[in-house]
Amino acid sequence: MKNHRIQRLIGALVLTGLLGVAVAAFPTAEAEPAPAPPSSKPTLHAWPMFGGTPARNFVNEVDTGIPITWSTAPGKEKNIKWSAKLGGKAYGGPIISGGRVYVGTNNMDPRNPEIKGDKGVVMCFNESDGKFLWQSVHDKLLGGRVNDWEYEGLASSPYVEGDKLWYVSNRCELVCASTDGLAAGNKGVTDEKYNSKTDADIIWRLDMMKYLGVFPHNLSACSPLVIGDTVFVTTGNGVDEGHKNVPNPNAPSFVAVDKNTGAVKWTNNDPGSHIMHGQWSSPAYAEVNGKPMVIFGGGDGWIRAFNPADGTLLWKFDGNPKKSVYTLGPEGTRSDYLATPVIYKNKLYIATGQDPEHGKGVGHLWCIDVTKTPTNKDKDLSPVNDNFDPKAPENKDSALVWHYGGNAPEDFERTFYFGRSISSCCVHDGLVYAAEFAGILHCLDAETGKVYWEHDLHADTWSSPFYVDGKIYMGDDHGKISIFQAGKEEKLLGVVQTARGQVHVRSTPVACNGTLYFMTENPCTLWAVATK
């Protein structure tokens, strides 16, 4: 995260001994069956979580009339509904629910001048006019950049349900807060450090370092998933400053927590000592033939599905060739996940990737059949012997539907077909839209993996493609949002330069209630765009 990016540690405190003894101190809760999830289509009036629904698919089939042209230039504004200043960087959100907009940022441009210095911040605004309502401010961890990289702020996108929201702070805490802030009274804990009327009302918090022994690497970034009464998160457990050891391999990587109390229901530490770097993906949910599953991308490059009620492993899938090797930098061939699994018609779509500081390199885009039941004791649904042909006899028990990526022949324009990605997929009308970190947007057939088109954004991208009103919106690191006609033929409708200078659009643009929301850095601003 050097300057703008998550990167390897330069120096910090290793807390192995302290962390190892704290697990038993936190209460646990008995497991209970997980109810059916919300609809797989976002409903009008809300985009309440990262990806809109538990399937995590960045698709809005409700809204129409979203602009494809606008201007943020002072004195030349066009289709700007409102804008709101943020900190200096902004990764979390935008999330829209209950007439409010939530984002994760930092404290470089303080809302409260009495709160000084580097912090992680959730900000809440009125959806109608952008009025600032309240903020949740979190101090930095004492361990330094190995656990909480400076000025990166709060990267989690909140999950909002009713009058509560859940997010993961930069301090590796799972936090439940009231949507109303302290101005409406204190409904939860009474030990908030920041307690003015424009501060957050914290209901409960689970310190995953203190009580679960987690050692987050660089930044805690998971966007929680709530199903029924349970919150699911990836803890962010990772390696130490030397990038050689996992300080606490017994700490959980995946946890289920009671959404009302913060009590831990179950944990899983499967990657353990095999974690390669950090864990920055977020969980997704699927229900197949009445069987629910919560799905995580792990820091060892494997995808795992668990029974939401008790944490029983249902299946796992290796997203890398067996001969791949993880090394720091662009030469490494084994990767993990910064992207989040996306579920569409009983299939899972995800791309492998690495910390962007490691550079560009070979990646893999997968389509996985989540209805497949493993036949081996390891519950492994991976392709066999690095044969990525789903029709191969050795893959008869694999969940592989198709694969795109890997090394390319010499006559190909690059050394690989698909590069590392930190973007989640967008799947609509039988098409997958997937972006590489290098700024190549791909459109493929969702059933077969056939490539229909590729587009070079001419800039790196951290953003994910977003579908609304027959169009794909795609942000990039040069501050542009490119708008494409959705479909099998490449058709660029327009490119909007959101601002001049070293501007970035690193979060994903999202549309809700006729308005497109996106965040820029340099200047760090939340924009609401609507046709006027």
Secondary structure as UniProt FT lines:
FT   TURN            3..4
FT   HELIX           16..20
FT   HELIX           23..25
FT   TURN            44..45
FT   TURN            50..51
FT   TURN            54..55
FT   STRAND          59..60
FT   TURN            74..75
FT   STRAND          80..85
FT   STRAND          90..97
FT   TURN            98..99
FT   STRAND          100..106
FT   TURN            113..114
FT   STRAND          119..126
FT   TURN            127..129
FT   STRAND          132..139
FT   TURN            142..143
FT   TURN            145..147
FT   TURN            150..151
FT   STRAND          159..161
FT   TURN            162..163
FT   STRAND          164..168
FT   TURN            170..171
FT   STRAND          173..178
FT   TURN            179..180
FT   HELIX           182..184
FT   TURN            197..198
FT   STRAND          202..207
FT   HELIX           208..212
FT   STRAND          225..227
FT   TURN            228..229
FT   STRAND          230..234
FT   TURN            241..242
FT   TURN            249..250
FT   STRAND          254..258
FT   TURN            259..261
FT   STRAND          264..268
FT   TURN            270..271
FT   HELIX           272..274
FT   STRAND          284..288
FT   TURN            289..290
FT   STRAND          291..297
FT   TURN            299..300
FT   STRAND          302..306
FT   TURN            308..310
FT   STRAND          313..318
FT   TURN            322..323
FT   TURN            330..331
FT   STRAND          342..344
FT   TURN            345..346
FT   STRAND          347..351
FT   HELIX           356..358
FT   STRAND          364..369
FT   TURN            370..371
FT   TURN            377..378
FT   TURN            385..386
FT   TURN            390..391
FT   HELIX           393..395
FT   TURN            396..397
FT   STRAND          400..405
FT   TURN            410..411
FT   STRAND          426..428
FT   TURN            429..430
FT   STRAND          431..435
FT   TURN            437..438
FT   STRAND          440..445
FT   TURN            446..448
FT   STRAND          451..456
FT   STRAND          466..468
FT   TURN            469..470
FT   STRAND          471..475
FT   TURN            477..478
FT   STRAND          480..485
FT   STRAND          492..497
FT   STRAND          510..512
FT   TURN            513..514
FT   STRAND          515..521
FT   TURN            522..524
FT   STRAND          525..529
//
